[in-house]
Amino acid sequence: MDCEEVMLTVRIAAAERALLRELARGHGTDVSDVVVDGLIDVVPSLHVLPAFPARPELSALPAVPAVSAVPAVPAVPAVSADAGVLRLLRVLARPAPCAVTLWLPAPVADLLPLVGERITAVSGLRIGPASAALSAALRFWLSGDPQRLAAGLAALHRQGSPRLVPQGLDVAA
């Protein structure tokens, strides 16, 4: 039998836990919903970060024109990408003494090993199980500007998040 939700316990810092609760309270959702929305925001930003450490021999190779019909991902300035890697490394270096239990939709939980592999590629640090990948991604997201996080959540919810749209009941009369 397939589960609709998966329970995971993550480790975060006390300030991160307080921010997470504040974001949930401010948007009228629970902490697990905010984490899912945060993952929607952070996973693409992890994708554009360069792998660490940068290998200079690869930067000296000539550029090969793309043959694929898939459009290329827009280039990210090296300064902001490097700053993102440094921010990720700082987040992973800080202790995370608080445990928080979250409920995630199964399809989101199924993506966590891929998130962990990307974090390992970017940071050079082995992340481990899915809960550790979620913890690292969540802590990276929470290390952003709190006002921007709240604004991003508000924008996501304005676009019609299914969790916030009132559900009508189909009741036969």
DRENPA-3360 file (N, C-alpha, C; in nm, 2 decimals, always signed):
BEGIN
1 = MDCEEVML = +0.08/-0.12/+0.00/+0.00/+0.00/+0.00/+0.09/+0.12/+0.00 ~ +0.06/+0.22/-0.09/+0.13/+0.34/-0.09/+0.08/+0.44/+0.01 ~ +0.18/+0.52/+0.07/+0.14/+0.62/+0.16/+0.12/+0.75/+0.09 ~ +0.03/+0.83/+0.14/+0.01/+0.97/+0.08/+0.11/+1.07/+0.14 ~ +0.15/+1.04/+0.26/+0.25/+1.13/+0.33/+0.36/+1.05/+0.40 ~ +0.47/+1.12/+0.41/+0.59/+1.05/+0.48/+0.63/+1.14/+0.59 ~ +0.65/+1.08/+0.71/+0.70/+1.16/+0.82/+0.85/+1.15/+0.83 ~ +0.91/+1.27/+0.84/+1.06/+1.28/+0.85/+1.09/+1.37/+0.97;
9 = TVRIAAAE = +1.20/+1.34/+1.04/+1.25/+1.43/+1.14/+1.37/+1.49/+1.09 ~ +1.38/+1.62/+1.10/+1.50/+1.70/+1.06/+1.56/+1.77/+1.17 ~ +1.69/+1.80/+1.16/+1.76/+1.88/+1.26/+1.79/+2.02/+1.20 ~ +1.75/+2.12/+1.28/+1.77/+2.26/+1.25/+1.81/+2.33/+1.37 ~ +1.85/+2.45/+1.36/+1.89/+2.54/+1.47/+1.77/+2.60/+1.53 ~ +1.78/+2.65/+1.66/+1.66/+2.70/+1.73/+1.61/+2.83/+1.65 ~ +1.70/+2.91/+1.60/+1.65/+3.03/+1.53/+1.58/+2.99/+1.40 ~ +1.63/+2.89/+1.34/+1.56/+2.84/+1.21/+1.43/+2.79/+1.24;
17 = RALLRELA = +1.41/+2.71/+1.36/+1.28/+2.66/+1.40/+1.19/+2.77/+1.43 ~ +1.23/+2.88/+1.50/+1.15/+2.99/+1.53/+1.10/+3.06/+1.40 ~ +1.19/+3.08/+1.30/+1.16/+3.14/+1.18/+1.06/+3.06/+1.10 ~ +1.08/+2.93/+1.10/+0.98/+2.84/+1.03/+0.84/+2.85/+1.09 ~ +0.84/+2.85/+1.22/+0.71/+2.86/+1.29/+0.64/+3.00/+1.26 ~ +0.72/+3.10/+1.26/+0.67/+3.24/+1.23/+0.62/+3.24/+1.09 ~ +0.69/+3.18/+0.99/+0.64/+3.18/+0.85/+0.51/+3.10/+0.84 ~ +0.50/+2.99/+0.91/+0.38/+2.91/+0.91/+0.26/+2.99/+0.97;
25 = RGHGTDVS = +0.29/+3.06/+1.08/+0.18/+3.13/+1.15/+0.14/+3.25/+1.06 ~ +0.23/+3.32/+1.00/+0.20/+3.43/+0.91/+0.12/+3.40/+0.79 ~ +0.13/+3.27/+0.74/+0.06/+3.23/+0.62/-0.06/+3.14/+0.65 ~ -0.08/+3.12/+0.78/-0.20/+3.04/+0.81/-0.19/+2.89/+0.77 ~ -0.07/+2.84/+0.77/-0.05/+2.70/+0.73/+0.03/+2.63/+0.84 ~ +0.05/+2.50/+0.83/+0.13/+2.44/+0.93/+0.28/+2.43/+0.88 ~ +0.37/+2.40/+0.97/+0.51/+2.40/+0.94/+0.54/+2.31/+0.82 ~ +0.48/+2.19/+0.81/+0.51/+2.10/+0.70/+0.47/+2.16/+0.57;
33 = DVVVDGLI = +0.36/+2.23/+0.56/+0.32/+2.30/+0.43/+0.43/+2.41/+0.39 ~ +0.48/+2.48/+0.49/+0.58/+2.58/+0.46/+0.71/+2.52/+0.41 ~ +0.74/+2.40/+0.47/+0.86/+2.33/+0.43/+0.85/+2.29/+0.28 ~ +0.73/+2.23/+0.25/+0.71/+2.19/+0.11/+0.72/+2.31/+0.01 ~ +0.66/+2.42/+0.05/+0.67/+2.54/-0.03/+0.81/+2.59/-0.04 ~ +0.89/+2.58/+0.07/+1.03/+2.62/+0.07/+1.11/+2.54/-0.02 ~ +1.08/+2.41/-0.02/+1.15/+2.32/-0.11/+1.13/+2.35/-0.26 ~ +1.01/+2.40/-0.29/+0.97/+2.44/-0.43/+1.07/+2.56/-0.46;
41 = DVVPSLHV = +1.10/+2.64/-0.37/+1.18/+2.76/-0.39/+1.33/+2.72/-0.39 ~ +1.37/+2.64/-0.30/+1.52/+2.62/-0.29/+1.58/+2.52/-0.39 ~ +1.50/+2.42/-0.43/+1.56/+2.31/-0.52/+1.61/+2.37/-0.65 ~ +1.54/+2.46/-0.72/+1.60/+2.52/-0.84/+1.72/+2.60/-0.81 ~ +1.73/+2.67/-0.69/+1.85/+2.75/-0.66/+1.97/+2.66/-0.63 ~ +1.94/+2.54/-0.58/+2.05/+2.44/-0.56/+2.10/+2.39/-0.70 ~ +2.01/+2.38/-0.79/+2.05/+2.33/-0.92/+2.15/+2.42/-1.00 ~ +2.13/+2.55/-0.98/+2.22/+2.64/-1.05/+2.35/+2.67/-0.98;
49 = LPAFPARP = +2.37/+2.62/-0.86/+2.50/+2.64/-0.79/+2.60/+2.55/-0.86 ~ +2.73/+2.60/-0.87/+2.83/+2.52/-0.93/+2.88/+2.41/-0.83 ~ +2.93/+2.30/-0.88/+2.99/+2.20/-0.79/+3.11/+2.26/-0.72 ~ +3.13/+2.21/-0.59/+3.24/+2.26/-0.51/+3.33/+2.14/-0.49 ~ +3.46/+2.15/-0.49/+3.54/+2.26/-0.53/+3.54/+2.27/-0.69 ~ +3.56/+2.40/-0.73/+3.57/+2.42/-0.88/+3.69/+2.36/-0.93 ~ +3.68/+2.29/-1.04/+3.80/+2.22/-1.10/+3.85/+2.31/-1.21 ~ +3.97/+2.37/-1.19/+4.02/+2.47/-1.29/+4.04/+2.41/-1.43;
57 = ELSALPAV = +4.07/+2.28/-1.44/+4.10/+2.22/-1.57/+3.97/+2.22/-1.65 ~ +3.85/+2.21/-1.59/+3.73/+2.22/-1.67/+3.70/+2.35/-1.72 ~ +3.74/+2.46/-1.65/+3.71/+2.59/-1.70/+3.80/+2.63/-1.82 ~ +3.90/+2.56/-1.84/+3.99/+2.59/-1.95/+3.95/+2.52/-2.08 ~ +3.85/+2.43/-2.08/+3.80/+2.36/-2.19/+3.72/+2.45/-2.28 ~ +3.74/+2.44/-2.42/+3.66/+2.52/-2.51/+3.51/+2.50/-2.50 ~ +3.43/+2.60/-2.52/+3.29/+2.58/-2.52/+3.24/+2.51/-2.64 ~ +3.15/+2.41/-2.62/+3.09/+2.34/-2.73/+2.95/+2.38/-2.75;
65 = PAVSAVPA = +2.91/+2.42/-2.88/+2.78/+2.46/-2.90/+2.68/+2.36/-2.86 ~ +2.56/+2.40/-2.81/+2.46/+2.30/-2.77/+2.39/+2.25/-2.90 ~ +2.37/+2.12/-2.90/+2.30/+2.05/-3.01/+2.16/+2.02/-2.98 ~ +2.13/+2.01/-2.85/+2.00/+1.97/-2.80/+1.89/+2.07/-2.83 ~ +1.77/+2.02/-2.84/+1.66/+2.11/-2.87/+1.61/+2.17/-2.74 ~ +1.66/+2.12/-2.62/+1.62/+2.17/-2.49/+1.68/+2.31/-2.47 ~ +1.61/+2.41/-2.43/+1.67/+2.54/-2.41/+1.77/+2.53/-2.29 ~ +1.87/+2.61/-2.31/+1.98/+2.61/-2.20/+1.93/+2.69/-2.08;
73 = VPAVPAVS = +1.98/+2.65/-1.97/+1.95/+2.72/-1.84/+2.02/+2.86/-1.85 ~ +1.96/+2.97/-1.81/+2.03/+3.09/-1.82/+2.15/+3.09/-1.73 ~ +2.25/+3.16/-1.77/+2.38/+3.16/-1.70/+2.36/+3.24/-1.57 ~ +2.42/+3.19/-1.46/+2.41/+3.26/-1.33/+2.54/+3.32/-1.31 ~ +2.55/+3.45/-1.27/+2.68/+3.51/-1.25/+2.76/+3.43/-1.15 ~ +2.89/+3.42/-1.17/+2.98/+3.34/-1.09/+2.98/+3.39/-0.94 ~ +2.97/+3.52/-0.93/+2.98/+3.58/-0.79/+2.86/+3.53/-0.71 ~ +2.73/+3.54/-0.76/+2.62/+3.50/-0.69/+2.62/+3.35/-0.67;
81 = ADAGVLRL = +2.66/+3.27/-0.77/+2.67/+3.12/-0.75/+2.77/+3.08/-0.64 ~ +2.89/+3.15/-0.65/+2.99/+3.12/-0.55/+2.94/+3.16/-0.41 ~ +2.87/+3.27/-0.40/+2.81/+3.32/-0.27/+2.71/+3.21/-0.22 ~ +2.63/+3.16/-0.31/+2.54/+3.05/-0.27/+2.61/+2.93/-0.22 ~ +2.72/+2.89/-0.28/+2.79/+2.77/-0.23/+2.85/+2.80/-0.09 ~ +2.90/+2.92/-0.08/+2.96/+2.96/+0.05/+2.85/+2.96/+0.16 ~ +2.73/+3.01/+0.12/+2.62/+3.02/+0.22/+2.58/+2.88/+0.26 ~ +2.57/+2.78/+0.16/+2.54/+2.65/+0.19/+2.64/+2.58/+0.28;
89 = LRVLARPA = +2.77/+2.61/+0.25/+2.88/+2.55/+0.34/+2.87/+2.61/+0.48 ~ +2.84/+2.74/+0.50/+2.82/+2.80/+0.63/+2.70/+2.73/+0.70 ~ +2.59/+2.71/+0.63/+2.47/+2.65/+0.69/+2.50/+2.51/+0.74 ~ +2.57/+2.43/+0.66/+2.61/+2.29/+0.69/+2.71/+2.28/+0.81 ~ +2.79/+2.39/+0.83/+2.89/+2.38/+0.93/+2.83/+2.42/+1.07 ~ +2.72/+2.49/+1.07/+2.66/+2.52/+1.20/+2.59/+2.40/+1.27 ~ +2.59/+2.40/+1.40/+2.52/+2.29/+1.47/+2.37/+2.30/+1.45 ~ +2.30/+2.19/+1.45/+2.16/+2.19/+1.44/+2.10/+2.10/+1.55;
97 = PCAVTLWL = +2.08/+2.16/+1.67/+2.04/+2.09/+1.79/+1.89/+2.06/+1.80 ~ +1.80/+2.12/+1.73/+1.66/+2.10/+1.74/+1.60/+2.00/+1.64 ~ +1.52/+1.91/+1.69/+1.45/+1.82/+1.60/+1.31/+1.86/+1.57 ~ +1.27/+1.86/+1.44/+1.14/+1.90/+1.40/+1.08/+1.78/+1.32 ~ +0.96/+1.74/+1.35/+0.90/+1.63/+1.27/+0.81/+1.70/+1.17 ~ +0.82/+1.65/+1.04/+0.74/+1.71/+0.93/+0.67/+1.60/+0.86 ~ +0.56/+1.63/+0.80/+0.49/+1.54/+0.71/+0.50/+1.60/+0.57 ~ +0.55/+1.52/+0.48/+0.57/+1.56/+0.34/+0.49/+1.47/+0.25;
105 = PAPVADLL = +0.43/+1.53/+0.14/+0.37/+1.44/+0.04/+0.47/+1.34/-0.01 ~ +0.43/+1.22/-0.04/+0.52/+1.11/-0.08/+0.60/+1.15/-0.21 ~ +0.54/+1.22/-0.31/+0.62/+1.25/-0.43/+0.73/+1.35/-0.39 ~ +0.71/+1.44/-0.29/+0.82/+1.53/-0.25/+0.93/+1.45/-0.18 ~ +0.89/+1.36/-0.09/+0.98/+1.28/-0.01/+1.06/+1.19/-0.11 ~ +1.00/+1.15/-0.22/+1.08/+1.07/-0.32/+1.19/+1.14/-0.38 ~ +1.18/+1.28/-0.39/+1.28/+1.36/-0.45/+1.40/+1.39/-0.36 ~ +1.39/+1.36/-0.23/+1.49/+1.40/-0.14/+1.63/+1.33/-0.16;
113 = PLVGERIT = +1.63/+1.21/-0.21/+1.77/+1.15/-0.24/+1.84/+1.23/-0.35 ~ +1.76/+1.28/-0.45/+1.82/+1.36/-0.56/+1.87/+1.49/-0.50 ~ +1.79/+1.55/-0.41/+1.83/+1.68/-0.35/+1.96/+1.65/-0.27 ~ +1.97/+1.54/-0.20/+2.09/+1.51/-0.13/+2.21/+1.49/-0.22 ~ +2.19/+1.43/-0.33/+2.30/+1.41/-0.43/+2.35/+1.54/-0.48 ~ +2.25/+1.64/-0.50/+2.29/+1.77/-0.55/+2.36/+1.85/-0.45 ~ +2.32/+1.84/-0.32/+2.39/+1.91/-0.21/+2.53/+1.86/-0.20 ~ +2.54/+1.72/-0.21/+2.68/+1.66/-0.20/+2.76/+1.71/-0.31;
121 = AVSGLRIG = +2.71/+1.72/-0.43/+2.79/+1.77/-0.55/+2.83/+1.91/-0.53 ~ +2.74/+1.99/-0.48/+2.76/+2.14/-0.46/+2.86/+2.16/-0.35 ~ +2.84/+2.10/-0.24/+2.92/+2.13/-0.12/+3.04/+2.04/-0.10 ~ +3.05/+1.93/-0.17/+3.16/+1.83/-0.15/+3.14/+1.75/-0.02 ~ +3.03/+1.77/+0.06/+3.01/+1.70/+0.18/+2.90/+1.59/+0.16 ~ +2.93/+1.47/+0.21/+2.83/+1.36/+0.20/+2.72/+1.39/+0.29 ~ +2.59/+1.40/+0.24/+2.48/+1.44/+0.32/+2.42/+1.32/+0.39 ~ +2.39/+1.21/+0.33/+2.34/+1.10/+0.40/+2.19/+1.07/+0.36;
129 = PASAALSA = +2.11/+1.03/+0.46/+1.97/+0.99/+0.43/+1.88/+1.11/+0.39 ~ +1.76/+1.07/+0.35/+1.67/+1.17/+0.30/+1.64/+1.28/+0.40 ~ +1.63/+1.24/+0.53/+1.60/+1.34/+0.63/+1.72/+1.44/+0.64 ~ +1.84/+1.40/+0.62/+1.95/+1.49/+0.62/+1.95/+1.58/+0.50 ~ +1.91/+1.53/+0.39/+1.90/+1.61/+0.27/+1.79/+1.72/+0.29 ~ +1.68/+1.68/+0.35/+1.57/+1.77/+0.37/+1.62/+1.88/+0.47 ~ +1.69/+1.84/+0.57/+1.74/+1.93/+0.67/+1.84/+2.03/+0.61 ~ +1.93/+1.98/+0.53/+2.03/+2.07/+0.46/+1.96/+2.17/+0.37;
137 = ALRFWLSG = +1.86/+2.12/+0.29/+1.79/+2.21/+0.19/+1.70/+2.31/+0.27 ~ +1.64/+2.26/+0.38/+1.56/+2.35/+0.46/+1.64/+2.46/+0.52 ~ +1.75/+2.42/+0.58/+1.84/+2.52/+0.65/+1.90/+2.62/+0.55 ~ +1.93/+2.57/+0.42/+1.98/+2.66/+0.32/+1.87/+2.76/+0.28 ~ +1.74/+2.72/+0.27/+1.63/+2.81/+0.24/+1.61/+2.91/+0.35 ~ +1.61/+2.86/+0.48/+1.58/+2.95/+0.59/+1.70/+3.04/+0.62 ~ +1.81/+3.02/+0.56/+1.93/+3.12/+0.58/+1.91/+3.24/+0.49 ~ +1.81/+3.24/+0.41/+1.78/+3.36/+0.32/+1.72/+3.47/+0.41;
145 = DPQRLAAG = +1.69/+3.58/+0.34/+1.63/+3.70/+0.41/+1.49/+3.67/+0.45 ~ +1.45/+3.68/+0.58/+1.32/+3.64/+0.62/+1.20/+3.71/+0.55 ~ +1.22/+3.84/+0.51/+1.12/+3.92/+0.44/+1.10/+3.86/+0.30 ~ +1.21/+3.82/+0.24/+1.20/+3.76/+0.10/+1.14/+3.62/+0.11 ~ +1.16/+3.55/+0.21/+1.10/+3.42/+0.23/+0.95/+3.44/+0.24 ~ +0.91/+3.53/+0.33/+0.76/+3.56/+0.35/+0.70/+3.61/+0.22 ~ +0.77/+3.69/+0.15/+0.72/+3.74/+0.02/+0.70/+3.63/-0.08 ~ +0.80/+3.54/-0.09/+0.79/+3.43/-0.18/+0.68/+3.34/-0.15;
153 = LAALHRQG = +0.65/+3.31/-0.02/+0.54/+3.23/+0.02/+0.41/+3.30/-0.01 ~ +0.40/+3.43/+0.01/+0.28/+3.50/-0.02/+0.25/+3.50/-0.17 ~ +0.36/+3.51/-0.26/+0.34/+3.51/-0.40/+0.30/+3.37/-0.44 ~ +0.35/+3.26/-0.38/+0.31/+3.13/-0.42/+0.17/+3.10/-0.38 ~ +0.13/+3.15/-0.27/-0.01/+3.13/-0.22/-0.11/+3.22/-0.30 ~ -0.07/+3.33/-0.35/-0.15/+3.42/-0.43/-0.18/+3.35/-0.57 ~ -0.09/+3.26/-0.61/-0.11/+3.20/-0.74/-0.20/+3.08/-0.73 ~ -0.26/+3.06/-0.62/-0.36/+2.95/-0.61/-0.31/+2.82/-0.56;
161 = SPRLVPQG = -0.23/+2.82/-0.45/-0.19/+2.69/-0.39/-0.31/+2.61/-0.36 ~ -0.31/+2.48/-0.40/-0.43/+2.40/-0.37/-0.46/+2.39/-0.22 ~ -0.36/+2.40/-0.13/-0.38/+2.39/+0.01/-0.46/+2.51/+0.06 ~ -0.46/+2.62/+0.00/-0.53/+2.74/+0.05/-0.66/+2.77/-0.02 ~ -0.69/+2.70/-0.13/-0.81/+2.72/-0.20/-0.92/+2.65/-0.12 ~ -1.03/+2.72/-0.09/-1.14/+2.65/-0.02/-1.19/+2.54/-0.11 ~ -1.21/+2.42/-0.05/-1.26/+2.31/-0.12/-1.41/+2.30/-0.10 ~ -1.48/+2.29/-0.22/-1.63/+2.27/-0.21/-1.66/+2.13/-0.19;
169 = LDVAA = -1.77/+2.11/-0.12/-1.82/+1.97/-0.10/-1.92/+1.93/-0.21 ~ -1.91/+1.82/-0.27/-2.00/+1.77/-0.36/-2.11/+1.68/-0.29 ~ -2.21/+1.75/-0.24/-2.31/+1.68/-0.16/-2.44/+1.67/-0.25 ~ -2.49/+1.55/-0.26/-2.61/+1.54/-0.34/-2.73/+1.58/-0.25 ~ -2.82/+1.66/-0.31/-2.93/+1.71/-0.23/-3.04/+1.60/-0.22;
% end
